């Protein structure tokens, strides 16, 4: 395993480019199962979650050539445990396999241990569309004589369930209506991708999405098809917070600030000086910021994926802050590690009470999940001394070339073998 060695108290300067969104790329890769043709992506992020997902598709019979995938010759419908156990998003192959091939066997998925993310909503909704589903030996066994369009109300606006149902509806008979749907930007990007193949979808960006099922005999190959995935809003937010926590002037390019309205507004309430452009966000030297209160929520509320990074900033701000985590019940695993570095954070159920400190000191810390890992990197950038961050494979899941990008901004960061 690898580790990061970071020398803190370095001012950052320059520009950094945001990569394509992991959480958009994964469902779109799953959606390639729907269309028997070659599809080229212009900007697939080079992260481990994408590599894992490619292996799942290859195990089903998909062929990859550089950044192109061809699912014309899919001949297997089983997503095996050894692959699926590594990531939650693997459940996304269930909907498209059922829609196109009328059968699927998918291992119950794994991923970061940040809380329970049950697949019940996925399964119950697919049953309403005509799928017969059983759970046996850790696998979801699903088959159908043909999915039927239905009016489905989600008990919770689950991102994954919304994505799975949208894909399942593509070859279903009739119209599918999803009420109380999630409408994150990544879902809008999935819909944009599907529309490129002629799928009729209405309601993106709202809580009600309508999909008109297509007939397979009407499908026509789209020649020389290529697609560009939206920028990663979570990565962009992480670099913006890095600029603020180090009191630096940096510019985060290739981002969509409109996808980060709640984050930007929260940072401005804390006193951050930002210049928000069409596709960039610039941080200015803002000094020590002020504490505030924040509660995570479903989009367009404050994203849980930027909770840990903001908490790190709060830990070095004036006064007290309260963070309330309402999405995942176990998303405070970074707190003991931040406290090891000298922060003052106390947990009370779903709430974290942060009392700002002037400075923190380097300490050996350990990654526990993807976003918690980013928070540790931010803390190490401003800590006095040398911080060793172990188990950085968590960071590799969602941040493309993070060490290189921070080094390009002037950070002292090195990737080493952890012994």
N, C-alpha and C positions, 0 to 999 in steps of 0.2 A: 504493500500500500504506500501511497505517496502522502507527503505533508507539504504545507506551505511554511516558509520561514519569512516573517515580515518584520522589518525594522520600522518602528513607528515614528510619529512626529515629523513626517515628511509632507511638505506642501505639494499639492497636485496642480498640474497646469496642462492645458491643451484641449484636444478634442478626442472623443471616443465614439465609436460607431456601434449602435445597437444591432444585434443579430435578429434573425427571424424568430417569431414566437414559438417556443416549444409547445405551448398549450393550443396553438392553432395548427401546427404541423402534424401533431399526432392524430387528431380526428380526420384531417384531410388525407393523411396516408391511409387510414382505415377506409376512407371513402373511395380510394382507388380500387378496392375490391368490387365495387359496383359496376365498373366499366371495363369491358374486355378490350383494352387498347394500351398503347404506350403513352405514358404521361411523364413530362419532364418538369422538374422544379428548379427554379432559378436560384434559390437561396435556402436550401435545407440547412438548418443549423447543425454544426458538427459537435454533437453532444451525445452522451451515452444513451439517453432515453431514445433518441432517434435510431441509434445503432441497434438497440434491443428490439425496437418495433420493426425495423427492417428484417431482423432475423425471424420474427414471428410471421411476417408476410412471406418470406422465403420458404419457411417451413410449410406454408400452405400451397406453394407452387409459383409464387410471384418471382419474376426475374428482375434484378436490379443491374443497371449499367450506369456507373457514375451516379448522377442525380436523377436518372430516369427509372421508372418502374413500369412493368407490363404484367397485368393480371389476367391476360387472355387465357392462360393455361392453368388456372387454379384447379388442383385435383385433390386437395385434401381440405377437410373442414374441421380439423382438430387443432386447437391452440394448446400446446402441451404445457404442463406445469413448470418444467425446467426453464421455459422462456417467460411465461406469464407471471411467475412468482416475483419477478424483478420490478414490475411496474403496474400501477392501478389502471393506467390508460389502455391496457391490453383488452379490457372488457369491451372496448369500442369495435372490435371485429365482429361481435355477436350480431348486431343489427344488420350490417351489410351482407354478411354471410347468409343470414336467414332470408333477406330480401332477394338476393340473386340466386342462391342455390337451395333454399328451403331447408337447410339443415346446418347445424353448428354444434361443436362440442368445445367448450372453453373452460379452462381451469379457472377456479376462483382466483382473482388477482391479488398481487402483493403491492409493495411500494413503501414509501416513507411511513413510519409508525407515528403519524401525527393525530390519529384518532380514527374512529370507525367511519367508514364510508360504504354503507351497505348497498348492495346491488338490487335490493328488493324493488325499488322504484322502476329500474330497468326491466326486471323480469315480469312484474305485474302488468306493466304497460304493453309489453310484447305479447303477453297472454291475451290481452284485450284485442290485439290485432290478429289473433288466430294461431299463435304459436303454442305448441305443447312443450312444456318445460318441466324437467325434473332435475333434482340435485342428487348426485351420487358420487361417492368417493372423491369429493373435492372438485367435481366437474359440473358445469352447467350443460345439460343435454337438451338441445332444442331442435324441434322440427316443425314443419308446417306443410299443409297442402297448398299454401299460397296465402300470404299475409293480406288482410283486408284493412282498408282505411277506416279509422275510427276517430271519434271525438274523445280525446284523452285529457283528463285533468290530473296534473302532477301534484301530489301532496306537498312537495317541496320543489322549488325551481332548481333542480339538480342540473348542473352543466353536462355531466356525462350522460345522464338519462335523456336530456333534450337532444344531444348529439346523436345518440344511438337511435332514438325514435325518428329523427329527421332522415337518417340514412336508411332505416328499415322501411320508411314510407316511399322511398324512391320507386321500387318495383311492386309496391302494394296495389291492390285493386281498389280504386276510388280515392276519395279525399281523406287525408288525415289532418285532424286539427289538434294541436297541442296547446292546452291552456295552462296558465301559470308556468310557462316555459322560462328558462334562463335566457338572457340575451346579452351575454358577454361579447366583447368584440371578436373573440375567437370563434364564437358560434356564427356571427355575421360573416366571418371569413369562410367558414365551412359552407354556408349557404351560397356565397359568391362563387365558390369552386363548383358546387353542384349546378348552379344556374348556367355555368359555362358549358355544361353538357345538355342543356335544354330542359332541366328539371324546373317545373313551375312551382315557385315558393313565394308566399306572401307573408309579411309581418315581421321580417327581421328587425331587430331593435325594439320589439314589443313583447308583451307577455303572451300573445297568441300568434302561433305560427301555423300556416296552412300549406300543405304539400299535396299536389296533385300527382297521384301515382302514374307512372309511365308503363307502356307495354314494351316488353323486350324486343318484339319484332320491329318496333319503330326506332330502335336505337341506331344511330349513325355515328361511325367513328369520326372524331374530330382530328383532322390531320395536323401534324406538327404542333400538338398541344403543349403549352408550357404555362406555368403558374408561379406567381410570386406571393409568398406568405407575408402576412402583416408583421410589423416589428414587434418585438417582445416588450410589452409595457412594464412587466415586472423587472426585467433587466434594466430598462431605462430608469425606472424609479430607484433601483439600487445604486446606479452611478450618480444620479442627482443627489441622493442622500450622502454618498461618498464625498461629493464636492462640498456639501454643507458641513459635514462632521469634521472635515479637515480644514475648514475655513479657506476654501480654494476657489479659484475661477476656472471652471471647466465647462465645456460645451458637449452635451449629449446629442448626437446626431442620429438621423434615421429613426425617429420615434414619432408617435402620434400623441401629442399632448392632450388631445380630446379624450383619449382613453384613460387619462390620469387626472381628471378634474378633481376628484376627491383628495387624492394624494397632494396635488399642487396646492389646493385650498388649505389643507391641514398644515403644510409646510409654511405657507404665507402667514397663517394665524400664529405660528411659532416665531415669526419674524424673519423668515428666509427672504433673501433678495434674489429674485429669479427673473430671467427674461425668456418669455415663452414665445417661440416662433411657430411657423407652420409645421415644421418637422424637426424641431430642435428645442432643447431647454438648456439655458445657460445659468450656472450658479455664480453668484458674486460673493466676495468675502462678506459674510453676514455677522461675524462674531459669534458669541455664545447665544444660542437661541433660548426661547422661553418654553417652559413646559406647557402642556395642554392635555385634554382628555380626548380619547379616540375609541370608537367601537367598530370592530370589523362587521361587515355586512355583505349580503349578496350584491352583485353589481346593479346599479352604479355606486353602491356604498364603498366604504374603505376596504380594499382587498386584503384578505387574510394573508396572501402571499407577500405583502409588504409590511406586515405587522412587526416581525422581528427586526427588520432594518430600522423602522421608525423608533422602536423601543430603544435601540442602541443610541440613536440620536437624542432621544429624551433623557437617557441616562447621563448625558453630559450637558444637559440644558439647565437653565435657572429654574428653581422651584420644583414643584411636584407635578407628576403626570399620572393619569390612570388609563390603562389600556384594558378594554373588555373584548375578549375573544368569543364571538358568537357562532363561528363556523365549525372549528375543530376543537374538541375538548382537551387535546393533548399537545397543544402547540406552544408550550412554554418551555421546551427542553433546552433552549438556549440560555434561559435565565440563570441556572447554576454556573454555567461557564462565564457569563458576563460578570456575575458576582465574584468569581475567582479573580477577575481582572480589576476589581475594586468598585464595581457599580453597586448601587443600593436599590435592589428590586425585591419586593415581597409579594408573594402570591396569596390570593384569597379567592379560591374557587376559580371562576372564569376571569377574574380581575387580576391585573398586575399593577401594583402601586410602586411608582418609580420616584425616588428622591434624587434629583440631579447632583452630581459630584463635579468638582473642578477638573480632575485628572484621573486617569486610570494607568495601571502598570501592566506590562507584559506578563503573561503566564502561559504555561502549556495548556491548551484547550482541545476539545474534541468535537468534531461535527456529529450531529445527531439526525439531521434531515436537511433537505435542500436549502430552504430559506433561512433556517437557523444558522447554517454554514456561512451564508452571505453576511449575516449579522456579525459573526465572529471576525470575518475579514475586515468589516468596517471598524470594529473596535480595535483590531490590531493596527490599523492604519494610524490611529491617534494615540495608542498606548506608548508609554515610556519604556524603551527597551525592545528586546527581540521576542516576538511571539511565535510559538510553534503551533500550527493548527493541523491536527491529525485527521485521518479518514476523509480526505478531500474528494474522494470519489463521489460523495454526495453532491459536491459543487459541480462535478463533471456532468451530472444528470441534466442540469438546466442552464448552465452558463458556458457559453462558447469562449474558450481562450481567456478566461477571467484573469489569470496571472499576467499574460502578455498584455492585455488591455490596460490593466492597472500600471504595469511597468511603463507602458507608453505614455502614461500620465505623470510619470515621475516617482511612482511608489517603489520602495525597496522590497520586492517580493520575489521569492525564489521557490521553485518546486523541487523537492528533494525526495529521495527514497526514505521512507520511515522505517527505522530499525528498532 
